[in-house]
Amino acid sequence: MSTYTKANMNAPVDWEQLMIDALDGTLAECDRQALETYFDLHPQERALFERMRGLDDTLHLAPLVAAPASLAPQVMRQTAQTHVAQPPLCASQIAFLIFISSVLVVCAGVAMLALGSLLSPEFPVREIQTLLAFMRGVAEFGVSLLDVVTTFLRAVFSQPTAWVVLVGMIAVVTLWMRLLAVVFVPALALQFAST
């Protein structure tokens, strides 16, 4: 497609592209006139264009040669012998693994709770509530971590500002962990101190 038209006369002209369009036969008449004026002012460019036209004519006159019949089987043999490396885990696979691990942690907590209540009929209600709150926190942490990881991986692959996003996500996770430490650790310490 030509770059020099009456609609964009003030735009910079890509003379090489005009030459290629002339060789392809897709040059508009106003572009052809502009190219001729350019050649009048730059004879070395006209010489380059004439060499390009000669090469183009030579390539059009060259006979087409069919590929040998043995080429396709050779390529197929080499392709079959080539070891294809497994691609690394994608963001959705990593997110799924984090989600599954969070679910497993919650299930383990529920199993511990059920086993503890079966073994000890005087299992205190307060400990059950604390354990349930902790398991809920672990599940929420897993979901939050899943969101952080997938968002980070998308940002790393699509935006140059990924490191700024990473620092922000680390700050959010750090604040969330600090909240867990402030809320749950003192509660557990009080519970163990009272027993």
C-alpha distance (Angstrom), angle and dihedral (degrees) to the residues before:
residue distance angle dihedral
M1 . . .
S2 3.78 . .
T3 3.77 122.3 .
Y4 3.80 100.4 -160.5
T5 3.79 113.5 72.9
K6 3.76 134.7 140.1
A7 3.81 88.3 -101.7
N8 3.81 92.4 61.0
M9 3.82 104.1 27.3
N10 3.81 91.5 138.8
A11 3.81 93.8 52.5
P12 3.83 118.4 99.4
V13 3.79 111.5 -92.6
D14 3.79 121.9 -126.8
W15 3.80 98.2 -146.3
E16 3.80 93.8 -177.2
Q17 3.80 90.1 56.2
L18 3.81 89.8 49.5
M19 3.81 88.9 52.7
I20 3.81 91.1 50.2
D21 3.80 90.4 48.3
A22 3.82 89.1 50.6
L23 3.82 90.3 52.7
D24 3.81 90.4 48.3
G25 3.80 91.2 49.0
T26 3.81 93.6 -122.0
L27 3.79 98.1 111.5
A28 3.82 116.9 125.0
E29 3.82 118.0 -128.6
C30 3.83 94.7 -110.7
D31 3.82 88.9 50.0
R32 3.82 90.5 49.2
Q33 3.81 89.6 54.1
A34 3.81 91.5 48.0
L35 3.82 90.3 49.4
E36 3.83 91.6 50.5
T37 3.82 90.0 50.8
Y38 3.82 89.0 49.6
F39 3.82 90.7 50.4
D40 3.83 90.5 50.6
L41 3.81 89.1 55.9
H42 3.83 95.2 40.5
P43 3.84 111.7 38.8
Q44 3.83 92.3 174.1
E45 3.82 88.4 61.0
R46 3.81 90.3 51.2
A47 3.82 88.3 53.2
L48 3.81 89.8 51.1
F49 3.79 90.1 49.4
E50 3.79 92.0 50.1
R51 3.83 90.2 51.4
M52 3.81 89.0 49.7
R53 3.82 90.2 49.6
G54 3.83 90.5 50.0
L55 3.79 91.9 50.2
D56 3.80 91.0 47.0
D57 3.82 90.9 50.9
T58 3.82 90.7 48.1
L59 3.81 91.7 51.1
H60 3.81 91.3 49.2
L61 3.81 90.2 52.4
A62 3.81 94.6 48.2
P63 3.81 112.9 107.7
L64 3.76 118.6 -113.9
V65 3.78 112.2 -119.8
A66 3.78 121.5 -155.8
A67 3.79 118.1 -127.3
P68 3.81 115.1 -105.2
A69 3.81 114.7 -96.2
S70 3.81 90.9 -119.7
L71 3.82 93.3 59.5
A72 3.82 97.8 81.6
P73 3.84 95.3 49.7
Q74 3.84 90.4 46.9
V75 3.78 91.5 52.1
M76 3.81 91.5 46.7
R77 3.84 91.6 50.7
Q78 3.80 91.8 50.1
T79 3.78 91.1 46.4
A80 3.80 91.6 51.1
Q81 3.81 90.7 50.7
T82 3.78 94.3 48.2
H83 3.79 113.6 101.7
V84 3.76 111.8 -130.8
A85 3.79 112.0 -150.5
Q86 3.79 117.5 -133.6
P87 3.77 110.3 -108.0
P88 3.80 115.7 -117.0
L89 3.76 118.8 -99.7
C90 3.77 112.2 -76.5
A91 3.80 124.2 -133.9
S92 3.80 94.1 -97.5
Q93 3.82 91.9 52.8
I94 3.81 91.8 49.6
A95 3.79 90.6 47.4
F96 3.80 90.5 50.1
L97 3.82 91.4 51.0
I98 3.81 91.4 50.8
F99 3.81 90.7 48.4
I100 3.82 92.2 49.7
S101 3.81 91.7 48.4
S102 3.82 90.1 51.1
V103 3.79 90.6 50.7
L104 3.81 90.3 49.3
V105 3.82 91.3 51.9
V106 3.81 90.6 51.1
C107 3.82 91.2 47.7
A108 3.80 90.6 49.8
G109 3.80 89.6 51.7
V110 3.81 91.8 50.3
A111 3.81 89.8 48.4
M112 3.82 90.7 50.7
L113 3.79 89.7 49.1
A114 3.80 92.7 50.2
L115 3.80 92.5 45.5
G116 3.80 91.8 47.9
S117 3.79 93.0 50.4
L118 3.81 91.1 48.2
L119 3.80 93.7 50.0
S120 3.78 96.8 43.8
P121 3.81 119.1 38.5
E122 3.83 89.7 -169.7
F123 3.79 92.5 57.8
P124 3.82 102.0 151.4
V125 3.78 118.5 -116.1
R126 3.80 90.9 -138.1
E127 3.80 91.9 60.9
I128 3.80 90.1 48.9
Q129 3.78 90.4 52.5
T130 3.80 91.5 47.9
L131 3.80 91.7 48.2
L132 3.81 91.9 48.1
A133 3.80 90.7 48.9
F134 3.79 89.7 49.7
M135 3.82 92.1 49.4
R136 3.81 90.5 48.5
G137 3.80 88.4 51.0
V138 3.80 90.6 50.4
A139 3.81 90.7 50.2
E140 3.81 91.7 48.2
F141 3.78 89.4 47.1
G142 3.82 89.9 52.2
V143 3.79 91.7 51.1
S144 3.80 91.6 45.7
L145 3.80 91.2 47.5
L146 3.79 90.1 48.9
D147 3.79 90.3 52.8
V148 3.81 92.2 46.5
V149 3.80 93.8 49.0
T150 3.79 95.7 47.4
T151 3.80 92.5 45.3
F152 3.79 90.8 48.5
L153 3.78 94.3 48.4
R154 3.79 91.7 49.3
A155 3.80 90.6 48.9
V156 3.80 93.8 47.5
F157 3.78 91.7 54.9
S158 3.78 98.9 40.8
Q159 3.81 110.4 31.1
P160 3.78 135.4 46.4
T161 3.81 91.0 -142.9
A162 3.80 91.6 67.8
W163 3.80 94.2 118.6
V164 3.80 91.5 58.0
V165 3.80 88.4 51.1
L166 3.81 89.7 48.1
V167 3.80 92.3 53.7
G168 3.81 90.1 49.3
M169 3.79 92.0 49.8
I170 3.79 91.7 48.4
A171 3.80 88.8 52.1
V172 3.81 91.4 51.4
V173 3.81 92.4 48.3
T174 3.81 90.7 46.3
L175 3.79 91.3 51.9
W176 3.78 90.6 48.0
M177 3.81 91.7 50.3
R178 3.80 89.8 47.4
L179 3.80 89.0 52.9
L180 3.80 89.8 51.7
A181 3.79 90.8 49.7
V182 3.81 92.9 48.3
V183 3.81 95.1 46.6
F184 3.79 105.6 34.9
V185 3.79 105.4 30.8
P186 3.84 95.3 57.5
A187 3.81 90.6 45.0
L188 3.79 91.2 52.4
A189 3.80 91.5 44.8
L190 3.81 91.1 52.4
Q191 3.77 91.1 46.7
F192 3.80 93.5 51.7
A193 3.81 91.6 43.3
S194 3.82 90.9 54.5
T195 3.81 93.9 52.5
